[in-house]
């Protein structure tokens, strides 16, 4: 089975709902765990995830979620964030 890179981003206000859906689908807890914002600073406006899915999987298009699937994971998460004007919020040191 061939696997593909999958990036999903949701609005912060829908994070709990989408995490619950993912857990119910057997994907474990807290899938949407990468905080994002237009400036890269708090507060998070979106949350993202990166995972692998089977090449025959067809992720559901759902309002409030950005989804992208491609063969290569190289730069995939960064590309989708940039296309949507989002930056990862890095923890303060």
C-alpha positions, 0 to 999 in steps of 0.5 A, a space after each residue: 500500500 502506498 501512503 500519501 502525505 496529508 495536511 489538515 488545518 482547522 479554525 481554532 474554534 473548531 479544534 475540539 470538534 475535529 480532534 473528537 472526530 479524528 479520535 472517533 475514527 481511531 486516529 488517537 487524541 489531539 491530532 490538531 496540535 500545531 498552533 498557527 496564526 497569521 503572524 506566528 504569535 499567540 493567540 492561535 487562530 488555527 491548528 494543524 496536523 500532518 499525517 500519512 494516509 493510504 493512497 486510496 483514502 479520500 479525506 472528506 471536505 468539511 467546512 472550516 477545514 483546509 485539507 491537502 494530500 500529495 505524494 511527497 511530505 517534503 515541505 508539505 506542511 509549510 507550503 499549505 501554511 504559506 498558501 493560507 497565510 499562516 505561520 507556526 507559533 513557536 514556543 517561547 524559550 
